[in-house]
Amino acid sequence: MAEMHDLIVVGAGPAGLMASIVAAEGGLSVLLVERKRDVSKVTRSCCSMWINEPMTHGECISVEENRVVFRLNDFSIAYTGERIYLKQYIRLSPGGKRVVFENEYDPVSIAFDKTDLLKTLLKEVESLGVNVNSDTLCIDVKNEDQEVSVKLRDADGERIEHGKYLIIADGVNSPMGAKLGFDKDRTLFGKFQVLSYFFENVECPYPPSFMNFVGTGHLQGAMGNVYMLPKPGFGESSNNVFEVSIGSPVGDEITLLAKMRYFTEEGYFSSWFRHAKLVYKNSAVMDFRMPLTTPVKGRTIVVGDAAAFIETYVQGALQYGRSAAKAVIGKIREGKDFSDYIHHWKDTYGYNQPGEIEKATQIYGINKLSDGELDYIFSFTDGEKHKGYVNEFNDFERMMKAIFAHLDTINKEKPDLAKKIDNCFKETKVKESLQLEGTRDRDNLHDNLS
């Protein structure tokens, strides 16, 4: 008779690894399935930053010398890899004008080596006796009354594995979640493609920063987003390695390769790359879907990016993986239901909160302004510094605050443009005072925790 596992976990990213660790520590027999041969190899575009703004996904993390501490959920993980404390979050117009966010004491975020993190988590998984099946593809799944089962394919052929419960942690497009019908009622906003190049010897004049290049002028007149940040983890011989990521809707006439070439070879900032050497690259295609309202069905729990709109950040994946595993332990040991996990997900994941999806999609409206309009708007903020972090959940409010401070002048000089700006932010303008008060509350909480 085939072995009956207490828990099967599909996907060995941060969420799946964390779920496996917690379940094994709780005494469960765990089978972890991963399609990659090298579990720790990062094969998809990922900015890999710790988002250190208080209350991101209902948590306040602190990055210490050897650990990352989740202060409200009361756990920590080992991390001894390199990290880069990012001093500023900079948005740049096509003509080089800026909106700058920084904090007096805190970094705006912390870039880390995801490969090192995955290696550390995997080592702990293996030390706990988890049965790790890498280089193994999960091709089918069944969620039945008395058990779950997965059909797996590896170099030896196909087989069926059985378990009491299943955690799906197979990433943003989640083929296993789709097979079980989790996507049935999820709104699809669009399919996006991302290309990431890692360059050595980049001559960036700014302090270590997360940079977002706004406007079509960066991309040969095409739509899309460009992000850039310094990257740790390339060894002592590397010098000024930066990741440049370009994302745009699938089907755009100008390819990502052409956009990358233009940005690094012909665009306004191409001088930064005159001595640069390409050392690594990866990519991703992502479905932008409404997050799962209830990421549980029968004996199956969906965690991390598989349940999310775009992503949960690595820290969110870790805390939701942990929460899901604790729910399975509670079910097996005490007969509890999965309501604690469901509430944790609903109450803390940023895009489950009212209005957050709308803000996320609306903030991209600023990219529809012309290059000249963006240069003009950003010329007002170019010499300013605003308090803030890298955090997509507060981008909307902070950009609105920085630009609206100059809206009266813009309205006098260019009233039509003032109307365009107002339209970019109109959905939540009436909530401005409440939202900015919420931002101050988060800042006060951070001060109290420090």
N, C-alpha and C positions, 0 to 999 in steps of 0.2 A: 504494500500500500504506500502511496506517495506521502511524503512528509507533510504534516499540517503545520505551517508557520503561524505564530500568533499574529504577525504583522508582515505584510509585503509593502515595500516602499519602491515606487517607480520614479527614478530620477535622483542622481547623486550630486545635485547642486547644493548650495547652502541649506535650503529648506529640507531636502531629503536626508542629507548627512546629519543635520541637527535632530530631525525626527528619529533617525536610527539610533543616535547616541542616547537620547532620552529614553526611548523604548527599551533599549538593551540595559541601560542602568536600572530600569524598572523591572528587570527580570524577564522580559519578553524575548521569545525567539524571533529574530528579524532576518528577512531576506531583502537585500538592497540590490536593485537592478539598475544598471547604467549602460547606455548605448556606447559611450566613449570607451576606448581602450585605456587611455590615461585619464583617470577621474579628475585629476587636478589641472589638466590642460584647459585653458580658456579658449574656446573656439568660436564664441559669439561676441559681438560688440557689447561692451559693458564698461561704463565709466569708473566703476569700482571706487566709490567714495563712501566714507562714513559721514552720514548727515547728522551733524552734531547740534542742530537746533533743537532745544527742548520741546518735548511732546510730539515729535515726528512719529507717526504711527503709535501714539499713546505711550511713548517711551522717552527717557532721557539717558543717553549713553555717554560714557566717558571712556576715552581711549588712553589707556595707561601704558606703562613701559612694556609689559608682557601680556596684557589682557585687555579685552574690550568688555566693559561692565555695563550691564543692562540694569539700571538702578531701580526702576519701579517694578520690573518683573522678577527682580532678585536672582539673577544668574549672571555668569560671565563665561567668556570663551578665551582660550589661549590665542594670542597673536604676537609673534616675535619678529615678524617680517618688517621690511622697510615701510616707511610712511612719509608722506610729504604734507605738511600743514599749509593749506592754501590760505593766503593772506587776503585775497580779494576775489570777488565775483564781478566780472566785467562784461557788460554788453557793449558791443562795438558796431557802429554804423558803417556803411560801405566806404565812407570817407575818413574813418578812423576816430570819430567822435565817440565819447564814452558815457555810460552810466556805471558808476562804481559803487559796490557795496562792500563794506568791511566792518570789523568790530574792533573795539579798543584792545580787548584781551583775547578773545576767542578767534580761532581760524574760522573761515566761512564754511569749510568742510575739510576732510582729511582723505587724501588719496592713499590707497593701500594696494598691496600686491595680492590680488585675488588668488593667484596660483599658490602662493605660500599659505594663505588661509585654507584653501581646499586640501592641501597636503596635510596640514595640521589636523583638520577635522577628520580626514580619512584615516589618519594614523590612530586617532582615538576610536573611531568606528571599528577598526580591525582589532584593536587591543581589547575591545569588549566582546569579541567573538561573533560579530555580525557576519552573516554569510553574504559576501560582496560578489556579485556577478557583473563584472565589467565586460565591455565589448559584447554586450548582450542587448538585443532589441526586443522590446515588448511590442508584440504585433496585435494582441487582442486581450480583452479583459471581460470578465463576467462578475456581476454584483448580485449574488443570489441570496435567498433567505437565510441559509445556514452557513454560507462561506463565500469567499471570493476566489477567483482563479485568474491566472494570467498565462497567456501563451507566449513563450519566449523563443527567440531564435539566436543561436550563436554558431560558432565554427563547427560544432558537433551536430547541428540540426535543430529541430523544433521539439519543445517539450511543454508540458503543463505543470505549473506550480500552484499549490492550494494554500490558502490562508484564512484566518478568522476575520481579519480586517485588512483594508488597503488604504494607503496614503499615496495620492497622486501628486508628484512634485516634478513633473516633466516639462516645466517651462511655459513661456508666455503663449505659445500656440497650442499646447496641451493636446496632442492627439488622443491620449487615453481619456481625458475629460470629454472630448468630443464623442468618442465611442460610447460613453455611458450617458450621453444626452445632456451633459451639463451646459452646453452652449445653446440649447434649443431656444431659450428666451432671452439670450444676451444680444444686445444691440451691437452691431459691428460698425464702428466709425470709419474704418478704412484699413488698408494694408500698407505698411511702410517698410522701406528698405534702408539699411544703414551700412555704410562702408567706413571702416576704421583703419587708418594708417598710423604706424608708430615710427617717428623720425628721430634720429640722433643728430646732435649738433644744431639744434634749432636756436636761432638768435632772437629770442623773445625779450623785449625791453622791460617787461613788467615783472613785479615780484611773483612768486609762485601763486598762480591764480587759476580759477575756472573761468573760461572765456566763451561767450556766446556771440557769434557774428550774425547780426540781424540785417535782413534785406536781400533782395535778389542780386544786388551788385557784387556780392561775394561769390556768386555761383553762375556767372556768365548770363545773368538775366533770368535764371530759372528759380523756381520755388524750392525751398528746403531750409534746413537748419545746419549750421556748422558749430561744433563744440570742440574745445581744445583745452588740454590741461597737462601738466607735467606728470610723468608716470614713474613710480618706483619699481624695483624688481628686475632691472635689466643688468645687474652686476656692476662691479667696481670699474670695469673698463668702459662702461657706457658714459655718455656725456650729454646732459640736457636732452633727455628723451621726452618727447611730447606725443600724446595721442591726439590725432585730428579725426573727428567723426563727422560724417555728413549723412543726414537723413532726409528722405523725400518720399512722396507717395509712389507706390509701385505703378509703373506705366508711364512715368514722366519721359518726355521725348529726349531730354538731355540725360545721358547716363551718369551714374555716380562716379564712374571712372573719369569722365570728362569734367565733371564738377570738381573732383579732387585735383585733377591736373591744373585746371584754371586757378583754383584757390591758391595752390602752392607754387605755381610757375608764372602766373600772369596777373593775379589779383593785387589789390592794394597792399596786402601783407606778404606778398611773395618774397620780399627781400629777407624775411625771417628764415627762409628755406634755401637760400642760395648755396649754403654749404651742407645742407641736410642730407642724411643718408637714411633710406627706408630700411628698417630692421625687422619689421613684423607687420602683419595685417590680418584682419578678420572682418566678418560681416554678419548681418542678421536680416531676416525678414520677419516682421511682427504684425500680428493682427491686433488692432486697437479695439477692444471690446469692453462693454459695460462690465464692471466687476460682478462676480457671482453674489447674489443676494444671500443665498444659503449654500455654502460650499460643502454640503453633506448630503449624501443620498444612500440610504440603506447602511451598508457596512463600509462605505467609501468616504474618505475625507479628501478634499482638494486643498492644497496649500501653496503658498508663495505666488510666483508670477502666473502659475496656471489658473489661479482664481481671480487675477487682478486686471485692472486697466493699466496696460503697459508693464508696470513692475511694482514690486514692493520694496525696492532697494535691498541690498544684502541683509541689512539689519532687520528689516521686516520679514524677510524669508526665514531668518534664524528664529525670530520670536514666534512666528506662526507655525513653523515646523515643530518647535518645542511644545507649543500649546496643543497641537493636534496629537502628538505622541502622548502627552499627559491625558488627553481625552480617551485615547485607546486604552491606556493603562487603567483608568478609572472604570471604563466599561468592562474590561476583563476581570479586574480584581474586585470591584464593588457593585457592578451592575448599573453604573451611572449611564446617563445618555450623553450626547455630544453637545448639549446646550452651552456649556462653558466655553467651548471652542467657538461655537457659532456667535455667541455674544462678544467674545474677544475680537473676532474678525469684524463684526458689524460696527462695534463701538470704536475701534482704533484705526483701522485702515483708512488712510486719508481720503481716498476716492469714494468711500461709502458715505461720507458726510455730505449733507445737503449743499448743493451748489458747486461742489468741487469739480465735477466733470465739466460743467458749463464754463467755469473759469479756465480750466486747462485747455479747452478747445478755443475759447475766445481770445486768450492772450496771444495766440498765433496770428490774430488779425493784424497785429502791428507789423507783421512781415509783408502785408499787402500794401503798405505805404511805399511810395517811390523812394529811390535812393536819396534824391534831393530833400524830400520831406524828412526822412530819417536823420540825415546830416543836420538839418535845421533844428529839429527837435532836440537831438542829442547835444547840439552846441550849447544849449542852456545848462545841461547837467555836466558838461565835460570837465569842469573844474571842481565839481562837488564830490563829496563822499557821504554815502548814506549807510545807515546801519542795516545789516542783513546777513543772511546765510544763503548757501546753495540749497534751495528747497522749493520744489515745484509747487507745493501747496501754498506758499506765500509769495511767489513771483508776482502774481496778479496785483495784490495789494501794494507791494513795495514799488513796483514799476509805476502803478497808478499814482502813488504818493509823490514819487520823484518828478513825474511829468506834470501832474496837475498843479504843482507848486508854481509852474510857469504858464499855466493855461490862459490867464488873463492877458499876459503879454502876447502870447501866440494868437489869441482871439483878436487883439487889436491890429496885429500885423498881417495875419493870415487867417481870417475868420472861417474860410472853407476848410482849412486844415484843422482848425480847432474842432469843427464839427466831426471830422473824420476821427480825431483822437477820442472825442467824447463817445462816438459809436463803438470804438474798440473796447471801451470799459463800461458801457451803459448798463449792462445786465446787473452789475453789482454796485454801481455808483451810489445808489440810495442806501446801501449797507456799509458805506465807507467808514463811518465813525465806529460802528460795531466791529468791523473787521480789524481796523487799526488798533482798537482797544484790545481785541484778542491778541494781536501781535505784542502789545505792551504786556499783557498778562503772561505770555510765554517768556518774554524777556525777564519779567520779575521772578517767575518761577526759576529760571536759570540762575539768577542772582542768588536766590535763596538756597539752591542746591549746591552752589559753588563753595 
